[in-house]
Amino acid sequence: MDFALTQEQRQIRDTVAEFVDEEVVPRAAEIDETDEFPADLIDEMAELGLMGMPIPEEYGGAGLDYHAYPEALVEISRGSGGLGTIVAAHVSLACNMVYEFGDESQRERYLTPMAEGEEIGAFALSEPGAGSDVPAMETTAEPVGDADDPDAYTIDGGKLWISNGSVADTVVVFAKTDPEAGGKGISSFVVRPGEDDGFHVEGTEHKLGDKGCPTAELRFDGMEIPAERRLGEEGEGFVQALKTLNGGRITIAARSIGLAQAALDDALEYAQDREQFDQPISEFQAIQHKLADMDTKIQAARYLMHAAADRKMRGDRYVKEAAQAKLYASEMAREVCNEAIQIHGGYGYTKDFAVERYYRDAKLSEIYEGTSEVLRNTIADQLLE
Ligand SMILES: Cc1cc2nc3c(=O)[nH]c(=O)nc-3n(C[C@H](O)[C@H](O)[C@H](O)COP(=O)(O)OP(=O)(O)OC[C@H]3O[C@@H](n4cnc5c(N)ncnc54)[C@H](O)[C@@H]3O)c2cc1C
């Protein structure tokens, strides 16, 4: 694997970093405080091509490879963890589902407006009783008309924890077309909240962090959608979800690295400013070692992220590598943000400094798109296969 980014990949990262420093960093505390979806920032990001980064240009995306895209997401998340989730859920999950499993007409109709940033996407898999245990889902999609060649599906049920769920124009919904068949009975559908009667947003969560990204509870009451909105064949939904989450894990690693980098940057600055015992605290070896460990862990997570990305781009199996990148990066981010608070002392525990926000935002990466426990199961399964 070649670890060095190309000049083009570095340029893309630097352009995004500049945008983040100018537009996102100054807004991040306000987004955290108000918990409002930053629609104006999304419009600006759409203009820069950041809402469809890895999607081919023919479908409105920027055609970035899987080194440049996660690097860009590191930068976005360095500015705001909530914004990182908005983009990751929209691009890595919703856009990629339609790109990978949609037909040409579905791509043109639903993917292009999302990749151009005109529409927002969400990915609705989890339910109150089905988080890690996806096949336990209870949402059903009943065929209307001929069961072998239906005209439409009636979707009943609900979804929980759906990032972008209350603002999305397209929601990729997973539902059981064969409730007796476990994971093999799950199919995926493009749902259009603005068009489909029976789609309801029940509310949004009040969360520890990840503010600005609305996490919604959705309900579907006899929601009839045309059969042409099904992605792929009946019964393929579970495998589609797993494949999509695999790629998604690389970008959650990126979100974690961005938050950890922000914490390290702030800790470095603070340690050189803050004086105790007539010297900057950066003169104390205890603080220096913390900074050294923080940077070392961030670099290690970066390598794991790019190692997984490399295998994905080569078309190699990357289930273990994506799980390892996300597992290591998310736990690393929580630890690094914790140390950043420690270096800030009492000030770090207040809202006067951003490190407490990074810590709250970082925690989420250990939970969604596969908890750390589930990822350890995945890695062990791959080792023992
Ligand atoms: C802010 C936020 C945003 C989210 N966004 C989305 C989204 O956009 N779309 C979506 O579909 N979902 C989303 N989720 C849902 C998320 O993916 C789930 O919360 C996650 O998969 C865990 O499911 P759960 O919360 O039901 O926990 P559970 O599955 O109930 O797990 C509870 C605990 O048990 C452990 N556990 C469960 N099974 C095992 C096992 N087999 N072995 C060992 N330990 C196990 C878990 O690791 C965890 O510690 C989001 C969640 C949050 C909090």
The ligand as an ORCA input file, in Angstrom:
! r2SCAN-3c Opt
* xyz 0 1
  C     -26.901      9.570     17.029
  C     -27.202      8.287     16.333
  C     -27.346      8.267     14.957
  C     -27.696      7.092     14.292
  N     -27.917      7.110     12.946
  C     -28.446      6.013     12.340
  C     -28.864      6.059     10.965
  O     -28.705      7.076     10.285
  N     -29.469      4.969     10.444
  C     -29.669      3.829     11.168
  O     -30.228      2.886     10.617
  N     -29.268      3.751     12.443
  C     -28.671      4.809     13.062
  N     -28.276      4.753     14.369
  C     -28.506      3.511     15.124
  C     -27.242      2.791     15.495
  O     -26.685      2.191     14.380
  C     -27.586      1.818     16.629
  O     -27.816      2.598     17.780
  C     -26.507      0.797     16.853
  O     -26.438     -0.093     15.790
  C     -26.711      0.018     18.147
  O     -28.018     -0.458     18.240
  P     -28.861     -0.225     19.600
  O     -28.764      1.206     19.926
  O     -30.183     -0.822     19.424
  O     -28.030     -1.010     20.688
  P     -28.127     -2.587     20.983
  O     -27.963     -3.358     19.734
  O     -29.305     -2.838     21.837
  O     -26.800     -2.782     21.852
  C     -26.740     -2.473     23.241
  C     -25.395     -2.959     23.772
  O     -25.292     -4.389     23.577
  C     -24.158     -4.692     22.815
  N     -24.424     -5.828     21.930
  C     -25.486     -6.009     21.097
  N     -25.345     -7.146     20.405
  C     -24.174     -7.705     20.796
  C     -23.458     -8.879     20.439
  N     -23.932     -9.733     19.518
  N     -22.276     -9.114     21.043
  C     -21.779     -8.255     21.994
  N     -22.403     -7.127     22.360
  C     -23.581     -6.845     21.763
  C     -23.860     -3.429     22.012
  O     -22.528     -3.393     21.575
  C     -24.210     -2.356     23.023
  O     -23.133     -2.166     23.879
  C     -27.855      5.897     15.035
  C     -27.659      5.908     16.427
  C     -27.348      7.075     17.066
  C     -27.157      7.059     18.566
*
